[in-house]
């Protein structure tokens, strides 16, 4: 999730700030690999009911004509 990735980034950046410059490439590579593991699979559930466009209500009142008996 986004929040998990954000917390992980904040944690790693704090360690990158105090580590030696020689270890930065290895740490950045590890960071990329770990963030790739946090990606969620692209699975979406299908709709249970399809969407339907509803009829707009009429702006005019309807007159009903009674049939003569």
C-alpha positions as CSV (number, residue, x, y, z in Angstrom):
1,X,0.0,0.0,0.0
2,X,1.0,3.6,-0.3
3,X,1.4,4.1,3.4
4,X,3.6,1.1,3.8
5,X,5.9,2.2,1.0
6,X,6.0,5.7,2.5
7,X,7.1,4.5,5.9
8,X,9.7,2.2,4.3
9,X,11.1,5.1,2.3
10,X,11.3,7.4,5.3
11,X,13.1,4.7,7.2
12,X,15.6,4.0,4.4
13,X,16.3,7.7,3.7
14,X,17.1,8.2,7.4
15,X,19.8,5.4,7.1
16,X,21.1,6.8,3.8
17,X,21.7,10.1,5.4
18,X,24.2,8.7,8.0
19,X,25.8,5.9,5.9
20,X,29.1,6.3,4.0
21,X,29.0,7.5,0.4
22,X,30.6,4.2,-0.8
23,X,27.6,2.2,0.3
24,X,25.0,4.4,-1.4
25,X,24.7,2.5,-4.7
26,X,24.2,-0.9,-3.0
27,X,21.6,0.6,-0.6
28,X,19.7,2.3,-3.5
29,X,19.7,-0.9,-5.4
30,X,18.3,-2.7,-2.3
31,X,15.7,0.0,-1.9
32,X,14.5,-0.4,-5.5
33,X,14.2,-4.2,-5.0
34,X,12.3,-3.9,-1.8
35,X,9.9,-1.3,-3.2
36,X,9.2,-3.6,-6.1
37,X,8.2,-6.3,-3.7
38,X,5.6,-3.9,-2.1
39,X,3.7,-3.5,-5.3
40,X,0.2,-5.0,-5.2
41,X,-0.9,-7.4,-7.9
42,X,-3.3,-6.0,-10.6
43,X,-6.4,-7.8,-9.7
44,X,-9.8,-6.2,-9.9
45,X,-13.1,-7.8,-9.1
46,X,-15.7,-7.7,-11.7
47,X,-19.0,-5.8,-11.3
48,X,-21.8,-7.7,-9.7
49,X,-24.4,-5.5,-11.4
50,X,-23.7,-3.7,-14.6
51,X,-24.1,0.0,-14.7
52,X,-27.4,1.3,-16.0
53,X,-28.1,4.8,-17.2
54,X,-31.2,6.1,-15.4
55,X,-34.0,7.9,-17.3
56,X,-34.1,11.6,-16.4
57,X,-37.4,12.8,-14.8
58,X,-39.6,14.9,-17.1
59,X,-39.7,18.6,-16.5
60,X,-43.4,18.8,-17.4
61,X,-46.3,17.3,-15.6
62,X,-48.2,14.5,-17.4
63,X,-51.8,14.8,-18.2
64,X,-53.7,11.6,-18.4
65,X,-56.8,11.5,-20.5
66,X,-59.6,9.3,-19.3
67,X,-61.3,7.2,-21.8
68,X,-65.0,7.7,-22.3
69,X,-67.1,4.7,-21.4
